[in-house]
């Protein structure tokens, strides 16, 4: 079966890390006979520079036709002065909304070889394996009305609207419960129900959906406590489900438990498991073009792409195992480098991963 993939290099370090992803796709095609057809298009600042829009119509059309999408990163300081609708991030938000990619899966998995790279004590993070399920197309990032207005006295006021419909909460809750069923059967729903009416509705709705999943243990936690617990005792969590803004913040917090944000992949899925896959780090313009970026989050995102959108679980396992092999061999980019390990650049890390995967094949 042939699969059509769309590659969106984006901005900053995006082209460098995506190049390693394309290298991995080539290995999967040649060594594992995976039939892939790869298209490439513009998104974010690169698209603004080329055609004046962060999400060109051609890119959206290709995205609709693709079986899965691999994204590098978008954004950069050179775009901060643009009108809001022209900023690179608006292209990504629009793509998620247009494709109805409502379920964002963000694993925080600590490879044992990186325990020393975490800022927390090894005994706190060793064995860490958390999955954050973030609602991605609703909440305060998309709520209306929004804007900046000038009041009668001349003072300006900014406003955004936090809103969730029951159907949106039910949809992400079902995804989270189904995911928890395949793991340790524990789900923690994070909200702020003590002060926000939206969170009251969130909690009530998640509790109702829980009746369909009697084998999953459901708990609730306020977001401020959840942030504290992630750095105090993170291994108490299995799957966390939460709204768009809370999930954005908590997943970055969880990322640092694993040693580096450069190690964390993500998947954004629609109801049929078509997905956009990307590392959760940003475009890192300060190191763009210097061969310093860590491509492992991108390569692990491809493992998620194989598992969720292409139904190639064995190949996904092989890629993840190869990442472990590379780390075991001592290869490290600057963000995870510790004394006694081998410092390499983005290209060399990508090559090492492909070599490790080929070695597994033989």
Long-range contacts (C-beta under 8 A, 24 or more apart in sequence): 1-35, 2-35, 2-36, 2-37, 3-34, 3-35, 3-36, 3-37, 3-67, 3-68, 3-310, 4-36, 4-37, 4-38, 4-39, 4-65, 4-66, 4-67, 5-36, 5-37, 5-38, 5-39, 5-66, 5-67, 5-68, 5-69, 5-70, 5-305, 6-38, 6-39, 6-40, 6-41, 6-62, 6-63, 6-65, 6-66, 6-68, 6-69, 6-70, 7-38, 7-39, 7-40, 7-41, 7-69, 7-70, 8-40, 8-41, 8-42, 8-43, 8-44, 8-59, 8-69, 8-70, 8-71, 8-72, 9-40, 9-46, 9-72, 10-43, 10-44, 10-45, 10-46, 10-71, 10-72, 10-73, 10-74, 10-88, 10-283, 11-44, 11-45, 11-46, 11-72, 11-73, 11-74, 11-75, 11-76, 11-88, 11-283, 11-285, 11-288, 12-72, 12-73, 12-75, 12-76, 12-282, 12-283, 12-284, 12-285, 12-288, 13-72, 13-73, 13-283, 13-284, 13-285, 13-287, 13-288, 13-293, 13-346, 14-44, 14-71, 14-72, 14-73, 14-74, 14-283, 15-72, 16-72, 16-288, 16-289, 16-291, 16-293, 16-295, 16-346, 16-347, 17-72, 17-73, 17-279, 17-293, 17-294, 17-295, 17-297, 17-298, 17-346, 18-70, 18-71, 18-72, 18-298, 19-347, 19-350, 20-295, 20-298, 20-299, 20-346, 20-347, 20-349, 20-350, 20-353, 21-70, 21-295, 21-298, 21-299, 21-301, 21-302, 23-350, 23-351, 23-354, 24-299, 24-302, 24-319, 24-350, 24-353, 24-354, 24-357, 25-302, 27-354, 27-357, 27-358, 28-306, 28-315, 31-357, 31-358, 31-361, 32-315, 32-318, 32-361, 34-310, 34-312, 34-315, 39-66, 43-71, 43-74, 43-88, 43-91, 43-92, 43-95, 44-73, 44-74, 44-75, 44-88, 44-89, 44-91, 44-92, 44-283, 45-74, 45-75, 45-76, 45-78, 45-79, 45-88, 47-88, 47-91, 48-79, 48-82, 48-86, 48-88, 48-91, 52-86, 53-86, 53-91, 54-86, 54-87, 54-88, 54-89, 54-90, 54-91, 54-92, 54-94, 55-90, 55-91, 55-92, 55-94, 55-95, 55-98, 59-95, 60-95, 60-98, 63-95, 63-98, 63-99, 63-276, 64-98, 64-99, 66-274, 67-274, 67-309, 67-310, 68-274, 68-275, 68-276, 68-277, 68-305, 68-309, 68-310, 69-275, 69-276, 69-277, 70-277, 70-278, 70-298, 70-301, 70-302, 70-305, 71-276, 71-277, 71-278, 72-278, 72-279, 72-283, 72-298, 73-278, 73-279, 73-281, 73-282, 73-283, 73-284, 74-283, 75-282, 75-283, 76-283, 76-285, 77-285, 93-141, 93-142, 95-276, 96-136, 96-137, 96-268, 96-276, 97-137, 97-142, 99-270, 99-274, 99-276, 100-137, 100-270, 100-271, 101-136, 101-137, 101-268, 101-269, 101-270, 101-274, 101-275, 101-276, 102-135, 102-136, 102-137, 102-138, 102-168, 102-171, 102-172, 102-175, 102-269, 102-270, 102-271, 103-133, 103-134, 103-135, 103-136, 103-171, 103-172, 103-175, 103-268, 103-269, 103-270, 104-132, 104-133, 104-134, 104-135, 104-136, 104-247, 104-266, 104-267, 104-268, 104-269, 105-131, 105-132, 105-133, 105-134, 105-179, 105-266, 105-267, 105-268, 105-269, 105-304, 105-308, 106-131, 106-132, 106-133, 106-134, 106-247, 106-251, 106-254, 106-255, 106-264, 106-265, 106-266, 106-280, 107-131, 107-132, 107-264, 107-265, 107-266, 107-304, 108-132, 108-234, 108-251, 108-254, 108-255, 108-257, 108-258, 108-264, 109-258, 110-257, 110-258, 110-259, 111-258, 111-259, 111-263, 111-323, 111-324, 111-327, 113-324, 113-327, 113-328, 114-258, 114-259, 114-260, 114-263, 114-327, 114-336, 115-259, 116-338, 117-259, 117-260, 117-336, 117-338, 118-256, 118-257, 118-258, 118-259, 119-256, 120-231, 120-234, 120-257, 124-233, 124-234, 124-235, 125-234, 125-235, 125-257, 125-258, 127-235, 128-234, 128-235, 128-257, 128-258, 129-238, 130-234, 130-237, 130-238, 130-239, 130-240, 130-254, 130-257, 131-179, 131-183, 131-238, 131-239, 131-240, 132-239, 132-240, 132-241, 132-242, 132-247, 132-250, 132-251, 132-254, 133-172, 133-175, 133-176, 133-179, 133-239, 133-240, 133-241, 133-242, 133-247, 134-241, 134-242, 134-243, 134-244, 134-246, 134-247, 134-248, 134-251, 135-164, 135-168, 135-169, 135-172, 135-241, 135-242, 135-243, 135-244, 135-247, 136-244, 136-247, 136-268, 137-168, 137-244, 138-163, 138-164, 138-165, 138-168, 138-243, 138-244, 139-163, 139-164, 139-243, 139-244, 139-245, 140-244, 140-245, 141-244, 141-245, 142-244, 162-196, 162-198, 162-245, 163-198, 164-198, 164-201, 164-202, 164-243, 166-201, 166-205, 169-201, 169-202, 169-205, 169-206, 170-205, 170-208, 170-209, 171-271, 172-241, 173-205, 173-206, 173-209, 173-210, 173-241, 174-209, 174-212, 175-241, 175-269, 176-239, 176-241, 177-209, 177-210, 177-212, 177-213, 177-216, 178-213, 179-239, 180-213, 180-216, 180-238, 180-239, 181-213, 181-215, 181-216, 183-238, 183-239, 184-238, 184-239, 185-215, 185-216, 185-217, 185-238, 186-216, 186-217, 186-219, 186-237, 186-238, 186-239, 187-216, 187-217, 187-218, 187-219, 187-238, 187-239, 187-240, 187-241, 188-218, 188-219, 188-220, 188-221, 188-226, 188-237, 188-238, 188-239, 188-240, 188-241, 189-218, 189-219, 189-220, 189-221, 189-240, 189-241, 189-242, 190-220, 190-221, 190-222, 190-223, 190-226, 190-240, 190-241, 190-242, 190-246, 190-250, 191-220, 191-221, 191-222, 191-223, 191-242, 191-243, 191-246, 192-222, 192-223, 192-224, 192-246, 193-220, 193-222, 194-222, 198-243, 199-243, 202-243, 206-241, 223-249, 223-250, 226-250, 227-253, 230-254, 230-257, 231-257, 251-280, 252-280, 255-280, 255-281, 259-336, 260-294, 260-335, 260-336, 261-297, 261-335, 262-293, 262-294, 262-296, 262-297, 262-333, 262-335, 262-336, 263-294, 263-296, 263-297, 263-300, 263-336, 264-297, 264-300, 265-297, 265-298, 265-300, 265-301, 265-303, 265-304, 266-301, 266-304, 267-301, 267-304, 267-305, 267-308, 269-308, 269-309, 273-308, 273-309, 274-309, 275-304, 275-305, 275-308, 275-309, 277-301, 277-302, 277-304, 277-305, 277-309, 291-345, 291-346, 291-347, 292-333, 292-334, 292-345, 292-346, 293-333, 293-346, 294-333, 294-334, 294-335, 294-336, 294-346, 294-349, 295-333, 295-346, 295-349, 295-350, 295-353, 296-323, 296-326, 296-333, 296-349, 296-353, 299-323, 299-350, 299-353, 318-357, 318-360, 318-361, 319-353, 319-357, 321-360, 322-353, 322-356, 322-357, 322-360, 323-353, 323-356, 325-356, 325-359, 325-360, 326-352, 326-353, 326-356, 329-356
